[in-house]
Structures are given as C-alpha cells and as structure tokens.
C-alpha cells in the first residue's frame, strides 16, 4: 500500500482532532476558531488529494 495514503489519512484524522479540541475552560479558548478553521482546511485539502490520487490510480497513469 502507498505510504503517502496513510500519511494523508493521518492528516485527515489530525484535522478532526483539531476540530474537536476541548479548549472551553482553558486560557487558550480564544484560539478555538483558528484551530477549527485549520482542522477544516486540513480535512478538505487532504481528502481532495486522496480523491485525486484515487482517480489517477483508476485511470492508470
């Protein structure tokens, strides 16, 4: 299996972890919108890359 695919999946999971990061009671609560935005962008980017690589693999390049 392609090692990069596992790396992309790990990045997607890290994006979900950033979205669910519990910062409600801590002094870092002000950066929660930033971490959520970074998490959403990571999920979108790496999901699109995985989809693109899958299409390329199906086409047979």
C-alpha distance matrix in Angstrom:
0.0 3.7 6.3 8.8 7.8 8.5 11.5 12.7 12.7 14.6 16.9 17.7 18.5 20.7 22.4 23.3 24.6 26.8 28.2 29.2 30.5 33.9 36.4 39.4 41.7 40.7 42.2 38.9 39.5 40.4 36.9 35.3 35.5 33.7 30.9 30.5 30.5 27.8 25.7 26.2 25.4 22.2 21.1 22.3 20.9 17.3 17.4 18.7 16.2 13.3 15.6 16.4 12.9 12.5 15.9 15.2 12.3 14.8 17.5 15.8 16.6
3.7 0.0 3.8 5.4 5.5 7.1 9.1 10.3 11.3 13.1 14.8 16.0 17.4 19.1 20.6 22.1 23.4 25.1 26.7 28.1 29.2 32.8 35.0 38.1 40.4 39.2 40.5 37.1 37.7 38.3 34.7 33.4 33.4 31.4 28.7 28.6 28.2 25.4 23.6 24.2 23.0 19.7 19.1 20.1 18.2 14.8 15.4 16.4 13.4 11.2 13.9 14.1 10.6 11.2 14.5 13.4 11.2 14.3 16.7 15.0 15.0
6.3 3.8 0.0 3.8 5.4 5.4 6.5 8.9 10.1 10.8 12.7 14.6 15.6 16.7 18.7 20.4 21.2 22.8 24.9 26.1 26.9 30.4 32.4 35.7 37.9 36.5 37.6 34.3 35.2 35.9 32.3 31.1 31.4 29.2 26.5 26.7 26.5 23.4 21.8 22.9 21.7 18.2 18.1 19.6 17.6 14.1 15.5 16.9 13.9 12.1 15.5 15.8 12.6 13.8 17.2 16.2 14.5 17.7 19.9 18.4 18.0
8.8 5.4 3.8 0.0 3.8 5.4 4.9 6.1 8.5 9.7 10.4 12.3 14.2 15.0 16.5 18.6 19.7 20.9 22.8 24.5 25.3 29.0 30.8 34.1 36.4 35.0 35.9 32.4 33.2 33.5 29.9 28.8 28.8 26.5 24.0 24.2 23.6 20.5 19.2 20.0 18.5 15.1 15.3 16.4 14.1 10.7 12.5 13.7 10.4 9.3 12.9 12.9 10.1 12.0 15.2 14.2 13.4 16.7 18.6 17.6 16.8
7.8 5.5 5.4 3.8 0.0 3.8 5.4 5.1 6.2 8.6 9.8 10.6 12.4 14.2 15.3 16.9 18.5 20.0 21.4 23.0 24.3 27.9 30.1 33.1 35.6 34.6 35.8 32.3 32.7 33.3 29.7 28.2 28.1 26.2 23.6 23.2 22.9 20.2 18.3 18.7 17.7 14.4 13.6 14.8 13.2 9.6 10.3 11.9 9.3 7.0 10.4 11.4 8.7 9.7 13.2 13.2 12.0 14.8 17.3 16.8 16.7
8.5 7.1 5.4 5.4 3.8 0.0 3.8 5.4 5.0 6.1 8.6 9.8 10.5 12.2 14.2 15.4 16.4 18.4 20.1 21.2 22.2 25.7 28.0 31.1 33.4 32.3 33.8 30.5 31.0 31.9 28.5 26.9 27.3 25.5 22.5 22.4 22.6 19.8 17.6 18.7 18.1 14.6 13.8 15.9 14.7 10.9 11.9 14.3 12.1 9.9 13.4 14.8 12.5 13.1 16.8 16.9 15.6 18.2 20.9 20.3 20.3
11.5 9.1 6.5 4.9 5.4 3.8 0.0 3.8 5.4 5.0 6.2 8.7 9.9 10.4 12.4 14.4 15.1 16.4 18.6 20.0 20.6 24.3 26.2 29.5 31.7 30.3 31.4 28.0 28.8 29.4 25.8 24.7 25.0 22.9 20.0 20.3 20.3 17.2 15.5 16.9 15.9 12.2 12.5 14.6 12.9 9.4 11.5 13.7 11.3 10.2 14.0 15.0 13.0 14.6 17.9 17.8 17.1 20.0 22.3 21.7 21.2
12.7 10.3 8.9 6.1 5.1 5.4 3.8 0.0 3.8 5.4 5.0 6.3 8.7 9.7 10.6 12.7 14.2 15.3 16.9 18.7 19.8 23.6 25.5 28.5 31.1 30.0 31.0 27.5 27.8 28.2 24.7 23.3 23.1 21.1 18.5 18.3 17.9 15.1 13.3 14.1 13.0 9.5 9.3 11.0 9.4 5.7 7.7 10.0 8.0 7.0 10.7 12.0 10.7 12.3 15.4 15.7 15.6 18.2 20.3 20.4 19.9
12.7 11.3 10.1 8.5 6.2 5.0 5.4 3.8 0.0 3.8 5.4 5.0 6.3 8.6 9.8 10.8 12.5 14.3 15.6 16.9 18.3 21.9 24.3 27.2 29.8 29.0 30.4 27.1 27.2 28.0 24.7 22.8 22.9 21.5 18.5 17.9 18.2 15.8 13.2 14.0 13.9 10.5 9.2 11.6 11.2 7.6 8.1 11.3 10.3 8.3 11.5 13.7 12.6 13.1 16.4 17.4 16.8 18.9 21.6 21.9 22.0
14.6 13.1 10.8 9.7 8.6 6.1 5.0 5.4 3.8 0.0 3.8 5.4 5.1 6.1 8.6 9.9 10.4 12.3 14.4 15.3 16.1 19.7 21.9 25.1 27.3 26.3 27.7 24.4 24.9 26.0 22.6 21.0 21.6 20.0 16.7 16.8 17.5 14.7 12.3 14.1 14.1 10.4 10.0 13.1 12.6 9.4 10.9 14.1 12.9 11.6 15.0 16.9 15.8 16.6 20.0 20.7 20.1 22.5 25.0 25.1 24.9
16.9 14.8 12.7 10.4 9.8 8.6 6.2 5.0 5.4 3.8 0.0 3.8 5.4 4.9 6.2 8.8 9.7 10.4 12.5 14.3 15.0 18.8 20.5 23.7 26.2 25.0 26.0 22.5 22.9 23.5 20.0 18.6 18.8 16.9 14.0 14.1 14.3 11.3 9.3 11.1 10.6 6.8 7.3 10.3 9.5 6.9 9.2 12.1 11.2 11.0 14.2 15.8 15.3 16.7 19.6 20.3 20.5 22.8 25.0 25.3 24.8
17.7 16.0 14.6 12.3 10.6 9.8 8.7 6.3 5.0 5.4 3.8 0.0 3.8 5.4 5.0 6.5 8.7 9.9 10.8 12.7 14.3 18.0 20.1 22.9 25.7 25.0 26.3 22.9 22.7 23.4 20.1 18.0 17.9 16.7 13.8 12.9 13.3 11.1 8.2 9.1 9.5 6.3 4.8 8.1 8.7 6.2 7.0 10.5 10.7 10.1 12.6 14.9 15.0 15.7 18.5 19.9 20.1 21.9 24.2 25.1 24.9
18.5 17.4 15.6 14.2 12.4 10.5 9.9 8.7 6.3 5.1 5.4 3.8 0.0 3.8 5.3 5.1 6.3 8.7 9.9 10.7 12.2 15.7 18.2 21.0 23.6 23.0 24.8 21.6 21.4 22.7 19.6 17.4 18.0 17.1 13.7 13.1 14.4 12.5 9.1 10.8 12.1 9.1 7.8 11.4 12.3 10.0 10.5 14.2 14.4 13.2 15.8 18.3 18.1 18.5 21.5 23.0 22.8 24.5 27.1 27.8 27.9
20.7 19.1 16.7 15.0 14.2 12.2 10.4 9.7 8.6 6.1 4.9 5.4 3.8 0.0 3.8 5.4 4.9 6.2 8.7 9.9 10.3 14.0 15.9 19.1 21.5 20.4 21.9 18.5 18.8 19.9 16.7 14.9 15.8 14.4 10.9 11.2 12.6 10.0 7.3 10.1 11.1 8.0 8.3 12.0 12.4 10.7 12.2 15.5 15.4 15.1 17.9 19.9 19.8 20.8 23.7 24.8 24.9 26.9 29.3 29.8 29.5
22.4 20.6 18.7 16.5 15.3 14.2 12.4 10.6 9.8 8.6 6.2 5.0 5.3 3.8 0.0 3.8 5.3 5.1 6.4 8.8 9.9 13.7 15.4 18.2 21.1 20.3 21.5 18.0 17.7 18.3 15.1 13.0 13.2 12.0 8.9 8.2 9.2 7.2 3.9 6.3 7.7 5.3 5.4 9.0 10.1 9.3 10.6 13.5 14.2 14.5 16.7 18.8 19.3 20.4 22.8 24.2 24.8 26.5 28.7 29.7 29.3
23.3 22.1 20.4 18.6 16.9 15.4 14.4 12.7 10.8 9.9 8.8 6.5 5.1 5.4 3.8 0.0 3.8 5.4 5.1 6.3 8.6 12.0 14.5 16.9 19.9 19.7 21.5 18.3 17.5 18.7 15.9 13.2 13.6 13.5 10.2 8.7 10.8 9.9 6.1 7.6 10.3 8.6 7.2 10.7 12.7 11.8 11.9 15.2 16.5 16.0 17.8 20.5 21.1 21.5 24.0 25.8 26.1 27.5 30.0 31.1 31.1
24.6 23.4 21.2 19.7 18.5 16.4 15.1 14.2 12.5 10.4 9.7 8.7 6.3 4.9 5.3 3.8 0.0 3.8 5.4 5.2 5.9 9.5 12.0 14.8 17.3 16.9 18.8 15.8 15.5 17.2 14.5 12.0 13.5 13.2 9.5 9.2 11.9 10.6 7.4 10.2 12.5 10.6 10.3 13.9 15.4 14.3 15.1 18.4 19.1 18.8 21.0 23.4 23.7 24.3 27.1 28.6 28.7 30.4 32.9 33.7 33.6
26.8 25.1 22.8 20.9 20.0 18.4 16.4 15.3 14.3 12.3 10.4 9.9 8.7 6.2 5.1 5.4 3.8 0.0 3.8 5.5 5.1 8.9 10.3 13.3 16.1 15.2 16.5 13.2 12.9 14.0 11.0 8.8 10.1 9.4 5.7 5.9 8.6 7.4 5.0 8.3 10.5 9.3 10.0 13.2 14.5 14.3 15.6 18.4 19.2 19.6 21.7 23.8 24.4 25.5 27.9 29.3 29.8 31.6 33.8 34.8 34.3
28.2 26.7 24.9 22.8 21.4 20.1 18.6 16.9 15.6 14.4 12.5 10.8 9.9 8.7 6.4 5.1 5.4 3.8 0.0 3.8 5.6 8.7 10.4 12.5 15.8 15.8 17.3 14.2 12.8 13.9 11.5 8.3 8.9 9.5 6.6 4.5 7.8 8.2 5.4 7.1 10.3 10.2 9.8 12.5 14.8 15.0 15.4 18.2 19.7 20.0 21.5 23.9 25.0 25.7 27.8 29.6 30.3 31.7 33.9 35.2 35.0
29.2 28.1 26.1 24.5 23.0 21.2 20.0 18.7 16.9 15.3 14.3 12.7 10.7 9.9 8.8 6.3 5.2 5.5 3.8 0.0 3.8 6.2 9.0 10.8 13.9 14.3 16.7 14.0 12.6 14.6 12.9 9.5 11.1 12.3 9.2 7.8 11.4 11.7 9.0 10.7 14.0 13.5 12.7 15.7 18.0 17.8 18.0 21.0 22.5 22.3 23.9 26.5 27.3 27.7 30.1 32.0 32.4 33.7 36.1 37.4 37.4
30.5 29.2 26.9 25.3 24.3 22.2 20.6 19.8 18.3 16.1 15.0 14.3 12.2 10.3 9.9 8.6 5.9 5.1 5.6 3.8 0.0 3.8 6.1 8.9 11.5 11.2 13.4 10.7 10.0 12.3 10.5 7.7 10.5 11.1 7.9 8.2 11.8 11.6 9.7 12.4 15.1 14.4 14.6 17.7 19.4 19.2 20.1 23.1 24.1 24.2 26.2 28.5 29.1 29.9 32.4 34.0 34.4 36.0 38.3 39.4 39.1
33.9 32.8 30.4 29.0 27.9 25.7 24.3 23.6 21.9 19.7 18.8 18.0 15.7 14.0 13.7 12.0 9.5 8.9 8.7 6.2 3.8 0.0 3.8 5.8 8.0 8.5 11.4 9.7 8.5 11.7 11.1 8.4 11.7 13.1 10.5 10.8 14.5 14.9 13.3 15.7 18.5 18.1 18.2 21.2 23.1 23.0 23.7 26.7 27.9 27.9 29.8 32.2 32.9 33.5 36.0 37.7 38.0 39.5 41.9 43.0 42.9
36.4 35.0 32.4 30.8 30.1 28.0 26.2 25.5 24.3 21.9 20.5 20.1 18.2 15.9 15.4 14.5 12.0 10.3 10.4 9.0 6.1 3.8 0.0 3.8 5.8 5.4 7.8 6.2 4.9 8.4 8.3 6.6 10.2 11.6 9.9 10.9 14.3 14.9 14.2 16.6 19.1 19.1 19.9 22.5 24.2 24.5 25.6 28.2 29.4 29.8 31.8 33.9 34.7 35.6 38.0 39.5 40.1 41.8 44.0 45.1 44.6
39.4 38.1 35.7 34.1 33.1 31.1 29.5 28.5 27.2 25.1 23.7 22.9 21.0 19.1 18.2 16.9 14.8 13.3 12.5 10.8 8.9 5.8 3.8 0.0 3.8 5.8 8.4 8.1 5.4 8.9 10.2 8.3 11.3 13.6 12.6 12.9 16.2 17.5 16.8 18.7 21.4 21.9 22.3 24.7 26.7 27.3 28.0 30.6 32.1 32.5 34.1 36.4 37.4 38.1 40.3 42.1 42.8 44.2 46.4 47.7 47.4
41.7 40.4 37.9 36.4 35.6 33.4 31.7 31.1 29.8 27.3 26.2 25.7 23.6 21.5 21.1 19.9 17.3 16.1 15.8 13.9 11.5 8.0 5.8 3.8 0.0 3.8 6.9 8.2 6.8 10.4 12.2 11.2 14.5 16.4 15.4 16.3 19.5 20.4 19.9 22.1 24.7 24.9 25.5 28.1 29.9 30.3 31.2 33.9 35.1 35.5 37.3 39.6 40.4 41.2 43.6 45.2 45.8 47.3 49.6 50.7 50.4
40.7 39.2 36.5 35.0 34.6 32.3 30.3 30.0 29.0 26.3 25.0 25.0 23.0 20.4 20.3 19.7 16.9 15.2 15.8 14.3 11.2 8.5 5.4 5.8 3.8 0.0 3.8 5.3 5.7 9.0 10.4 10.4 14.0 15.0 14.1 15.8 18.7 19.1 19.1 21.7 23.8 23.8 24.9 27.6 28.9 29.3 30.7 33.2 34.2 34.8 36.9 38.8 39.5 40.6 43.0 44.4 45.0 46.8 49.0 49.9 49.3
42.2 40.5 37.6 35.9 35.8 33.8 31.4 31.0 30.4 27.7 26.0 26.3 24.8 21.9 21.5 21.5 18.8 16.5 17.3 16.7 13.4 11.4 7.8 8.4 6.9 3.8 0.0 3.8 5.5 7.4 9.2 10.5 13.8 14.4 14.2 16.4 18.8 19.1 19.8 22.4 24.0 24.3 25.9 28.3 29.4 30.0 31.7 34.0 34.8 35.8 37.9 39.6 40.4 41.8 44.0 45.2 46.0 48.0 49.9 50.8 50.0
38.9 37.1 34.3 32.4 32.3 30.5 28.0 27.5 27.1 24.4 22.5 22.9 21.6 18.5 18.0 18.3 15.8 13.2 14.2 14.0 10.7 9.7 6.2 8.1 8.2 5.3 3.8 0.0 3.8 5.4 5.8 7.4 10.7 10.8 10.5 12.9 15.2 15.3 16.2 18.8 20.3 20.6 22.3 24.6 25.6 26.3 28.1 30.3 31.1 32.1 34.3 35.8 36.7 38.2 40.3 41.5 42.4 44.4 46.2 47.2 46.3
39.5 37.7 35.2 33.2 32.7 31.0 28.8 27.8 27.2 24.9 22.9 22.7 21.4 18.8 17.7 17.5 15.5 12.9 12.8 12.6 10.0 8.5 4.9 5.4 6.8 5.7 5.5 3.8 0.0 3.8 5.5 5.5 8.7 10.1 10.1 11.5 14.0 15.1 15.6 17.6 19.6 20.4 21.6 23.8 25.2 26.2 27.5 29.6 30.9 31.9 33.7 35.5 36.6 37.8 39.8 41.3 42.3 44.0 45.9 47.1 46.4
40.4 38.3 35.9 33.5 33.3 31.9 29.4 28.2 28.0 26.0 23.5 23.4 22.7 19.9 18.3 18.7 17.2 14.0 13.9 14.6 12.3 11.7 8.4 8.9 10.4 9.0 7.4 5.4 3.8 0.0 3.8 5.6 7.3 8.4 9.8 11.4 12.9 14.2 15.6 17.3 18.8 20.1 21.7 23.3 24.6 26.0 27.5 29.2 30.5 31.9 33.6 35.0 36.4 37.9 39.6 41.0 42.3 44.0 45.6 46.9 46.0
36.9 34.7 32.3 29.9 29.7 28.5 25.8 24.7 24.7 22.6 20.0 20.1 19.6 16.7 15.1 15.9 14.5 11.0 11.5 12.9 10.5 11.1 8.3 10.2 12.2 10.4 9.2 5.8 5.5 3.8 0.0 3.8 5.6 5.2 6.3 8.7 10.0 10.7 12.3 14.4 15.5 16.6 18.5 20.2 21.2 22.5 24.2 25.9 27.0 28.5 30.3 31.7 32.9 34.5 36.3 37.5 38.8 40.6 42.2 43.4 42.4
35.3 33.4 31.1 28.8 28.2 26.9 24.7 23.3 22.8 21.0 18.6 18.0 17.4 14.9 13.0 13.2 12.0 8.8 8.3 9.5 7.7 8.4 6.6 8.3 11.2 10.4 10.5 7.4 5.5 5.6 3.8 0.0 3.8 5.4 5.1 6.1 8.6 9.9 10.4 12.2 14.2 15.2 16.4 18.3 19.9 21.1 22.3 24.3 25.7 26.8 28.4 30.1 31.4 32.7 34.6 36.1 37.2 38.8 40.6 41.9 41.2
35.5 33.4 31.4 28.8 28.1 27.3 25.0 23.1 22.9 21.6 18.8 17.9 18.0 15.8 13.2 13.6 13.5 10.1 8.9 11.1 10.5 11.7 10.2 11.3 14.5 14.0 13.8 10.7 8.7 7.3 5.6 3.8 0.0 3.8 5.6 5.1 6.1 8.6 9.8 10.5 12.3 14.2 15.4 16.5 18.2 20.0 21.0 22.5 24.3 25.7 27.0 28.5 30.2 31.5 33.0 34.6 36.1 37.5 39.0 40.6 39.9
33.7 31.4 29.2 26.5 26.2 25.5 22.9 21.1 21.5 20.0 16.9 16.7 17.1 14.4 12.0 13.5 13.2 9.4 9.5 12.3 11.1 13.1 11.6 13.6 16.4 15.0 14.4 10.8 10.1 8.4 5.2 5.4 3.8 0.0 3.8 5.4 5.1 6.2 8.5 9.9 10.6 12.2 14.3 15.4 16.4 18.2 19.8 21.2 22.4 24.2 25.7 26.9 28.4 30.1 31.7 32.9 34.4 36.2 37.5 38.9 37.8
30.9 28.7 26.5 24.0 23.6 22.5 20.0 18.5 18.5 16.7 14.0 13.8 13.7 10.9 8.9 10.2 9.5 5.7 6.6 9.2 7.9 10.5 9.9 12.6 15.4 14.1 14.2 10.5 10.1 9.8 6.3 5.1 5.6 3.8 0.0 3.8 5.4 5.1 6.0 8.6 9.9 10.4 12.2 14.2 15.2 16.3 18.0 19.9 21.0 22.2 24.1 25.6 26.7 28.3 30.2 31.4 32.6 34.4 36.1 37.3 36.4
30.5 28.6 26.7 24.2 23.2 22.4 20.3 18.3 17.9 16.8 14.1 12.9 13.1 11.2 8.2 8.7 9.2 5.9 4.5 7.8 8.2 10.8 10.9 12.9 16.3 15.8 16.4 12.9 11.5 11.4 8.7 6.1 5.1 5.4 3.8 0.0 3.8 5.5 5.0 6.1 8.6 9.8 10.6 12.3 14.2 15.5 16.4 18.3 20.0 21.1 22.4 24.2 25.7 26.9 28.6 30.2 31.5 32.9 34.7 36.1 35.6
30.5 28.2 26.5 23.6 22.9 22.6 20.3 17.9 18.2 17.5 14.3 13.3 14.4 12.6 9.2 10.8 11.9 8.6 7.8 11.4 11.8 14.5 14.3 16.2 19.5 18.7 18.8 15.2 14.0 12.9 10.0 8.6 6.1 5.1 5.4 3.8 0.0 3.8 5.4 5.1 6.2 8.6 10.0 10.6 12.1 14.2 15.3 16.5 18.3 20.0 21.1 22.5 24.3 25.7 27.1 28.5 30.2 31.6 33.0 34.6 33.8
27.8 25.4 23.4 20.5 20.2 19.8 17.2 15.1 15.8 14.7 11.3 11.1 12.5 10.0 7.2 9.9 10.6 7.4 8.2 11.7 11.6 14.9 14.9 17.5 20.4 19.1 19.1 15.3 15.1 14.2 10.7 9.9 8.6 6.2 5.1 5.5 3.8 0.0 3.8 5.5 5.1 6.1 8.6 10.0 10.4 12.0 13.9 15.4 16.3 18.1 19.8 21.0 22.3 24.1 25.7 26.8 28.3 30.1 31.6 32.8 31.8
25.7 23.6 21.8 19.2 18.3 17.6 15.5 13.3 13.2 12.3 9.3 8.2 9.1 7.3 3.9 6.1 7.4 5.0 5.4 9.0 9.7 13.3 14.2 16.8 19.9 19.1 19.8 16.2 15.6 15.6 12.3 10.4 9.8 8.5 6.0 5.0 5.4 3.8 0.0 3.8 5.4 5.1 6.2 8.6 10.0 10.7 12.0 14.2 15.4 16.4 18.2 19.9 21.0 22.3 24.3 25.7 26.8 28.5 30.3 31.5 30.9
26.2 24.2 22.9 20.0 18.7 18.7 16.9 14.1 14.0 14.1 11.1 9.1 10.8 10.1 6.3 7.6 10.2 8.3 7.1 10.7 12.4 15.7 16.6 18.7 22.1 21.7 22.4 18.8 17.6 17.3 14.4 12.2 10.5 9.9 8.6 6.1 5.1 5.5 3.8 0.0 3.8 5.5 5.2 6.2 8.6 10.2 10.6 12.3 14.3 15.5 16.5 18.3 20.0 21.1 22.6 24.3 25.7 27.0 28.7 30.3 29.8
25.4 23.0 21.7 18.5 17.7 18.1 15.9 13.0 13.9 14.1 10.6 9.5 12.1 11.1 7.7 10.3 12.5 10.5 10.3 14.0 15.1 18.5 19.1 21.4 24.7 23.8 24.0 20.3 19.6 18.8 15.5 14.2 12.3 10.6 9.9 8.6 6.2 5.1 5.4 3.8 0.0 3.8 5.5 5.2 6.0 8.4 9.8 10.6 12.2 14.1 15.3 16.4 18.2 19.9 21.1 22.4 24.2 25.7 27.0 28.5 27.6
22.2 19.7 18.2 15.1 14.4 14.6 12.2 9.5 10.5 10.4 6.8 6.3 9.1 8.0 5.3 8.6 10.6 9.3 10.2 13.5 14.4 18.1 19.1 21.9 24.9 23.8 24.3 20.6 20.4 20.1 16.6 15.2 14.2 12.2 10.4 9.8 8.6 6.1 5.1 5.5 3.8 0.0 3.8 5.5 5.3 6.0 8.2 9.9 10.6 12.0 14.0 15.3 16.3 18.1 19.9 21.0 22.3 24.2 25.7 26.9 26.0
21.1 19.1 18.1 15.3 13.6 13.8 12.5 9.3 9.2 10.0 7.3 4.8 7.8 8.3 5.4 7.2 10.3 10.0 9.8 12.7 14.6 18.2 19.9 22.3 25.5 24.9 25.9 22.3 21.6 21.7 18.5 16.4 15.4 14.3 12.2 10.6 10.0 8.6 6.2 5.2 5.5 3.8 0.0 3.8 5.7 5.6 5.8 8.4 10.0 10.5 12.0 14.1 15.4 16.3 18.2 19.9 20.9 22.4 24.3 25.7 25.4
22.3 20.1 19.6 16.4 14.8 15.9 14.6 11.0 11.6 13.1 10.3 8.1 11.4 12.0 9.0 10.7 13.9 13.2 12.5 15.7 17.7 21.2 22.5 24.7 28.1 27.6 28.3 24.6 23.8 23.3 20.2 18.3 16.5 15.4 14.2 12.3 10.6 10.0 8.6 6.2 5.2 5.5 3.8 0.0 3.8 5.7 5.2 6.1 8.6 10.0 10.5 12.1 14.2 15.3 16.5 18.3 19.9 21.1 22.6 24.3 23.9
20.9 18.2 17.6 14.1 13.2 14.7 12.9 9.4 11.2 12.6 9.5 8.7 12.3 12.4 10.1 12.7 15.4 14.5 14.8 18.0 19.4 23.1 24.2 26.7 29.9 28.9 29.4 25.6 25.2 24.6 21.2 19.9 18.2 16.4 15.2 14.2 12.1 10.4 10.0 8.6 6.0 5.3 5.7 3.8 0.0 3.8 5.5 5.3 6.2 8.7 10.0 10.6 12.3 14.3 15.5 16.5 18.3 20.1 21.2 22.6 21.7
17.3 14.8 14.1 10.7 9.6 10.9 9.4 5.7 7.6 9.4 6.9 6.2 10.0 10.7 9.3 11.8 14.3 14.3 15.0 17.8 19.2 23.0 24.5 27.3 30.3 29.3 30.0 26.3 26.2 26.0 22.5 21.1 20.0 18.2 16.3 15.5 14.2 12.0 10.7 10.2 8.4 6.0 5.6 5.7 3.8 0.0 3.8 5.4 4.9 6.1 8.6 9.7 10.4 12.2 14.2 15.2 16.3 18.3 19.9 20.9 20.2
17.4 15.4 15.5 12.5 10.3 11.9 11.5 7.7 8.1 10.9 9.2 7.0 10.5 12.2 10.6 11.9 15.1 15.6 15.4 18.0 20.1 23.7 25.6 28.0 31.2 30.7 31.7 28.1 27.5 27.5 24.2 22.3 21.0 19.8 18.0 16.4 15.3 13.9 12.0 10.6 9.8 8.2 5.8 5.2 5.5 3.8 0.0 3.8 5.4 5.1 6.2 8.6 9.9 10.5 12.4 14.3 15.3 16.5 18.5 20.0 19.9
18.7 16.4 16.9 13.7 11.9 14.3 13.7 10.0 11.3 14.1 12.1 10.5 14.2 15.5 13.5 15.2 18.4 18.4 18.2 21.0 23.1 26.7 28.2 30.6 33.9 33.2 34.0 30.3 29.6 29.2 25.9 24.3 22.5 21.2 19.9 18.3 16.5 15.4 14.2 12.3 10.6 9.9 8.4 6.1 5.3 5.4 3.8 0.0 3.8 5.4 5.0 6.1 8.5 9.8 10.5 12.2 14.1 15.3 16.5 18.3 17.9
16.2 13.4 13.9 10.4 9.3 12.1 11.3 8.0 10.3 12.9 11.2 10.7 14.4 15.4 14.2 16.5 19.1 19.2 19.7 22.5 24.1 27.9 29.4 32.1 35.1 34.2 34.8 31.1 30.9 30.5 27.0 25.7 24.3 22.4 21.0 20.0 18.3 16.3 15.4 14.3 12.2 10.6 10.0 8.6 6.2 4.9 5.4 3.8 0.0 3.8 5.4 5.0 6.1 8.5 9.9 10.5 12.2 14.2 15.3 16.5 15.6
13.3 11.2 12.1 9.3 7.0 9.9 10.2 7.0 8.3 11.6 11.0 10.1 13.2 15.1 14.5 16.0 18.8 19.6 20.0 22.3 24.2 27.9 29.8 32.5 35.5 34.8 35.8 32.1 31.9 31.9 28.5 26.8 25.7 24.2 22.2 21.1 20.0 18.1 16.4 15.5 14.1 12.0 10.5 10.0 8.7 6.1 5.1 5.4 3.8 0.0 3.8 5.4 5.1 6.1 8.6 9.8 10.4 12.3 14.3 15.3 15.2
15.6 13.9 15.5 12.9 10.4 13.4 14.0 10.7 11.5 15.0 14.2 12.6 15.8 17.9 16.7 17.8 21.0 21.7 21.5 23.9 26.2 29.8 31.8 34.1 37.3 36.9 37.9 34.3 33.7 33.6 30.3 28.4 27.0 25.7 24.1 22.4 21.1 19.8 18.2 16.5 15.3 14.0 12.0 10.5 10.0 8.6 6.2 5.0 5.4 3.8 0.0 3.8 5.5 5.1 6.2 8.7 9.8 10.6 12.4 14.3 14.6
16.4 14.1 15.8 12.9 11.4 14.8 15.0 12.0 13.7 16.9 15.8 14.9 18.3 19.9 18.8 20.5 23.4 23.8 23.9 26.5 28.5 32.2 33.9 36.4 39.6 38.8 39.6 35.8 35.5 35.0 31.7 30.1 28.5 26.9 25.6 24.2 22.5 21.0 19.9 18.3 16.4 15.3 14.1 12.1 10.6 9.7 8.6 6.1 5.0 5.4 3.8 0.0 3.8 5.4 5.2 6.2 8.6 9.9 10.6 12.4 11.9
12.9 10.6 12.6 10.1 8.7 12.5 13.0 10.7 12.6 15.8 15.3 15.0 18.1 19.8 19.3 21.1 23.7 24.4 25.0 27.3 29.1 32.9 34.7 37.4 40.4 39.5 40.4 36.7 36.6 36.4 32.9 31.4 30.2 28.4 26.7 25.7 24.3 22.3 21.0 20.0 18.2 16.3 15.4 14.2 12.3 10.4 9.9 8.5 6.1 5.1 5.5 3.8 0.0 3.8 5.5 5.0 6.1 8.6 9.9 10.5 10.1
12.5 11.2 13.8 12.0 9.7 13.1 14.6 12.3 13.1 16.6 16.7 15.7 18.5 20.8 20.4 21.5 24.3 25.5 25.7 27.7 29.9 33.5 35.6 38.1 41.2 40.6 41.8 38.2 37.8 37.9 34.5 32.7 31.5 30.1 28.3 26.9 25.7 24.1 22.3 21.1 19.9 18.1 16.3 15.3 14.3 12.2 10.5 9.8 8.5 6.1 5.1 5.4 3.8 0.0 3.8 5.4 5.0 6.2 8.6 9.8 10.7
15.9 14.5 17.2 15.2 13.2 16.8 17.9 15.4 16.4 20.0 19.6 18.5 21.5 23.7 22.8 24.0 27.1 27.9 27.8 30.1 32.4 36.0 38.0 40.3 43.6 43.0 44.0 40.3 39.8 39.6 36.3 34.6 33.0 31.7 30.2 28.6 27.1 25.7 24.3 22.6 21.1 19.9 18.2 16.5 15.5 14.2 12.4 10.5 9.9 8.6 6.2 5.2 5.5 3.8 0.0 3.8 5.4 5.0 6.2 8.6 9.5
15.2 13.4 16.2 14.2 13.2 16.9 17.8 15.7 17.4 20.7 20.3 19.9 23.0 24.8 24.2 25.8 28.6 29.3 29.6 32.0 34.0 37.7 39.5 42.1 45.2 44.4 45.2 41.5 41.3 41.0 37.5 36.1 34.6 32.9 31.4 30.2 28.5 26.8 25.7 24.3 22.4 21.0 19.9 18.3 16.5 15.2 14.3 12.2 10.5 9.8 8.7 6.2 5.0 5.4 3.8 0.0 3.8 5.5 5.2 6.2 6.0
12.3 11.2 14.5 13.4 12.0 15.6 17.1 15.6 16.8 20.1 20.5 20.1 22.8 24.9 24.8 26.1 28.7 29.8 30.3 32.4 34.4 38.0 40.1 42.8 45.8 45.0 46.0 42.4 42.3 42.3 38.8 37.2 36.1 34.4 32.6 31.5 30.2 28.3 26.8 25.7 24.2 22.3 20.9 19.9 18.3 16.3 15.3 14.1 12.2 10.4 9.8 8.6 6.1 5.0 5.4 3.8 0.0 3.8 5.5 5.1 6.4
14.8 14.3 17.7 16.7 14.8 18.2 20.0 18.2 18.9 22.5 22.8 21.9 24.5 26.9 26.5 27.5 30.4 31.6 31.7 33.7 36.0 39.5 41.8 44.2 47.3 46.8 48.0 44.4 44.0 44.0 40.6 38.8 37.5 36.2 34.4 32.9 31.6 30.1 28.5 27.0 25.7 24.2 22.4 21.1 20.1 18.3 16.5 15.3 14.2 12.3 10.6 9.9 8.6 6.2 5.0 5.5 3.8 0.0 3.8 5.3 8.1
17.5 16.7 19.9 18.6 17.3 20.9 22.3 20.3 21.6 25.0 25.0 24.2 27.1 29.3 28.7 30.0 32.9 33.8 33.9 36.1 38.3 41.9 44.0 46.4 49.6 49.0 49.9 46.2 45.9 45.6 42.2 40.6 39.0 37.5 36.1 34.7 33.0 31.6 30.3 28.7 27.0 25.7 24.3 22.6 21.2 19.9 18.5 16.5 15.3 14.3 12.4 10.6 9.9 8.6 6.2 5.2 5.5 3.8 0.0 3.8 6.0
15.8 15.0 18.4 17.6 16.8 20.3 21.7 20.4 21.9 25.1 25.3 25.1 27.8 29.8 29.7 31.1 33.7 34.8 35.2 37.4 39.4 43.0 45.1 47.7 50.7 49.9 50.8 47.2 47.1 46.9 43.4 41.9 40.6 38.9 37.3 36.1 34.6 32.8 31.5 30.3 28.5 26.9 25.7 24.3 22.6 20.9 20.0 18.3 16.5 15.3 14.3 12.4 10.5 9.8 8.6 6.2 5.1 5.3 3.8 0.0 3.8
16.6 15.0 18.0 16.8 16.7 20.3 21.2 19.9 22.0 24.9 24.8 24.9 27.9 29.5 29.3 31.1 33.6 34.3 35.0 37.4 39.1 42.9 44.6 47.4 50.4 49.3 50.0 46.3 46.4 46.0 42.4 41.2 39.9 37.8 36.4 35.6 33.8 31.8 30.9 29.8 27.6 26.0 25.4 23.9 21.7 20.2 19.9 17.9 15.6 15.2 14.6 11.9 10.1 10.7 9.5 6.0 6.4 8.1 6.0 3.8 0.0
